[in-house]
Amino acid sequence: MTTTTVSTAAEHEVDETVHDHPSDAKYVKIAAILAVITAAEVSTYFWKSAGTLALVLVLFPMMIAKFAIVTGYFMHLKYDNPIFKRVFVFGLVLATVVYMITLTAFNYFDDIYLRFLRG
């Protein structure tokens, strides 16, 4: 007596929601990109004369890029339903806005960085 664990009908079914999984080489490339961005972020520690505004303008885009890469590839949001991507993007925007409001409320941005606007 022989038993089969998969029925013949199930063998031929195709799930249209399945996507091609990224290869190992793709993950290595993504890890290398994340390492370069992280190294650039860490290098800002050594900027002795950089002001707060300069650091925020440099670090925020790197933070957003890393967030997009990690959620898009490692969390597979690139292949999932778009509503999941919207939830994560909304969270990122909300966190950024709250962080900027908090910094402004505590007068973290000194007027010295905005003097060029006065003329």
C-alpha positions, 0 to 999 in steps of 0.5 A, spaced: 500 500 500 502 506 497 500 513 500 502 520 497 502 526 501 500 531 496 494 530 491 495 530 484 491 536 483 495 540 489 501 539 485 499 543 479 495 549 482 499 555 481 498 561 487 498 567 483 500 571 490 507 567 490 513 572 488 520 570 486 524 570 492 531 574 491 537 570 491 543 570 496 547 575 491 541 580 492 541 580 499 549 580 499 548 587 495 543 589 499 547 588 505 553 592 502 549 598 501 546 598 508 553 597 510 556 603 506 550 607 508 551 606 516 559 607 515 557 614 512 552 615 518 557 613 523 562 618 519 558 624 521 561 623 528 567 626 526 565 632 523 567 637 528 564 643 525 558 641 523 552 644 525 545 641 527 542 643 521 547 640 517 547 633 521 539 633 520 539 634 513 545 629 512 542 623 517 535 624 515 535 622 508 540 616 510 535 614 515 529 614 510 533 610 505 535 604 510 528 604 512 526 603 505 531 598 503 530 594 510 522 594 509 522 593 502 527 587 501 528 584 508 521 584 510 518 583 503 514 589 503 516 590 496 512 584 494 506 584 499 499 588 498 500 595 498 496 597 504 502 594 508 507 599 505 502 605 506 502 603 513 510 603 514 511 609 510 505 613 514 509 610 521 516 613 518 512 620 516 509 620 523 515 618 527 519 624 523 514 629 524 514 628 531 521 628 532 522 634 528 516 637 532 520 635 539 527 638 537 523 644 535 519 645 542 526 644 545 529 649 541 534 644 539 535 648 532 539 654 534 538 661 530 545 661 528 543 656 523 538 660 520 542 667 519 543 666 512 536 667 511 536 674 514 540 677 509 
